[in-house]
Amino acid sequence: MTLEPGWSWIEYAKLQEKTDSCQVSHTSLIHSGRVRTVMDDETVVVSGPGDVAIVPPGHNTLVVGDEHAS
């Protein structure tokens, strides 16, 4: 999946999902760009190229900077 600069779960998916945060668990490997994930408990993780993440339900992810994230 490739996310455009400026993409955020809150802006592009919240209305469709009808929840305050993403309630789906994800496993990801970041190839390019950077993303910031904010958990419901306010824990913040920034991931970039080469990072692997297992993100549990209860998060908002957004693309950081001007580069696509994939």
C-alpha atoms as a printed R data frame, in Angstrom:
   type eleno elety resid chain resno       x      y      z
1  ATOM     1    CA   MET     A     1   0.000  0.000  0.000
2  ATOM     2    CA   THR     A     2   1.276  3.489 -0.806
3  ATOM     3    CA   LEU     A     3  -0.009  6.476  1.138
4  ATOM     4    CA   GLU     A     4   0.146 10.034 -0.215
5  ATOM     5    CA   PRO     A     5   1.874 12.841  1.684
6  ATOM     6    CA   GLY     A     6  -0.622 14.300  4.149
7  ATOM     7    CA   TRP     A     7  -2.714 11.115  4.365
8  ATOM     8    CA   SER     A     8  -4.121 10.330  7.811
9  ATOM     9    CA   TRP     A     9  -6.563  7.733  9.042
10 ATOM    10    CA   ILE     A    10  -8.626 10.406 10.798
11 ATOM    11    CA   GLU     A    11  -9.042 12.470  7.635
12 ATOM    12    CA   TYR     A    12  -9.581  9.673  5.094
13 ATOM    13    CA   ALA     A    13 -11.077  6.676  6.927
14 ATOM    14    CA   LYS     A    14 -12.730  7.784 10.179
15 ATOM    15    CA   LEU     A    15 -16.065  8.781  8.644
16 ATOM    16    CA   GLN     A    16 -16.335  5.504  6.747
17 ATOM    17    CA   GLU     A    17 -15.315  3.337  9.703
18 ATOM    18    CA   LYS     A    18 -17.415  5.253 12.261
19 ATOM    19    CA   THR     A    19 -14.865  4.781 15.052
20 ATOM    20    CA   ASP     A    20 -12.525  7.251 16.765
21 ATOM    21    CA   SER     A    21  -9.439  5.237 15.761
22 ATOM    22    CA   CYS     A    22  -8.519  2.326 13.513
23 ATOM    23    CA   GLN     A    23  -9.714 -0.897 15.123
24 ATOM    24    CA   VAL     A    24  -7.786 -3.250 12.823
25 ATOM    25    CA   SER     A    25  -4.396 -4.770 13.651
26 ATOM    26    CA   HIS     A    26  -1.692 -4.263 11.010
27 ATOM    27    CA   THR     A    27   1.738 -5.700 10.305
28 ATOM    28    CA   SER     A    28   3.863 -3.446  8.122
29 ATOM    29    CA   LEU     A    29   7.307 -3.013  6.613
30 ATOM    30    CA   ILE     A    30   8.085  0.565  5.653
31 ATOM    31    CA   HIS     A    31   9.993  0.782  2.352
32 ATOM    32    CA   SER     A    32   9.972  4.554  1.899
33 ATOM    33    CA   GLY     A    33   8.720  7.688  3.595
34 ATOM    34    CA   ARG     A    34   7.741  8.085  7.225
35 ATOM    35    CA   VAL     A    35   4.563  7.476  9.177
36 ATOM    36    CA   ARG     A    36   3.586  8.493 12.681
37 ATOM    37    CA   THR     A    37   1.272  6.213 14.621
38 ATOM    38    CA   VAL     A    38  -0.572  7.567 17.644
39 ATOM    39    CA   MET     A    39  -2.180  4.973 19.881
40 ATOM    40    CA   ASP     A    40  -5.385  5.607 21.861
41 ATOM    41    CA   ASP     A    41  -3.219  5.786 25.019
42 ATOM    42    CA   GLU     A    42  -1.248  8.626 23.307
43 ATOM    43    CA   THR     A    43   1.892  6.526 22.718
44 ATOM    44    CA   VAL     A    44   3.570  7.839 19.534
45 ATOM    45    CA   VAL     A    45   5.810  5.811 17.217
46 ATOM    46    CA   VAL     A    46   7.481  7.202 14.096
47 ATOM    47    CA   SER     A    47   8.487  4.578 11.516
48 ATOM    48    CA   GLY     A    48  10.676  4.914  8.436
49 ATOM    49    CA   PRO     A    49  12.454  2.846  5.793
50 ATOM    50    CA   GLY     A    50  13.395 -0.614  7.041
51 ATOM    51    CA   ASP     A    51  11.142 -0.495 10.101
52 ATOM    52    CA   VAL     A    52   8.789 -3.369 10.823
53 ATOM    53    CA   ALA     A    53   5.718 -2.719 12.941
54 ATOM    54    CA   ILE     A    54   2.909 -4.711 14.454
55 ATOM    55    CA   VAL     A    55   0.254 -2.129 15.186
56 ATOM    56    CA   PRO     A    56  -2.637 -3.234 17.409
57 ATOM    57    CA   PRO     A    57  -6.180 -1.896 17.171
58 ATOM    58    CA   GLY     A    58  -6.728  1.583 18.568
59 ATOM    59    CA   HIS     A    59  -4.461  3.811 16.516
60 ATOM    60    CA   ASN     A    60  -4.317  6.667 14.036
61 ATOM    61    CA   THR     A    61  -1.542  6.661 11.447
62 ATOM    62    CA   LEU     A    62  -0.506  9.604  9.311
63 ATOM    63    CA   VAL     A    63   2.154 10.240  6.696
64 ATOM    64    CA   VAL     A    64   4.928 12.571  7.879
65 ATOM    65    CA   GLY     A    65   6.702 14.859  5.414
66 ATOM    66    CA   ASP     A    66   6.484 15.285  1.657
67 ATOM    67    CA   GLU     A    67   7.364 11.731  0.582
68 ATOM    68    CA   HIS     A    68   4.902  8.920 -0.168
69 ATOM    69    CA   ALA     A    69   4.940  6.186  2.465
70 ATOM    70    CA   SER     A    70   4.938  2.598  1.315
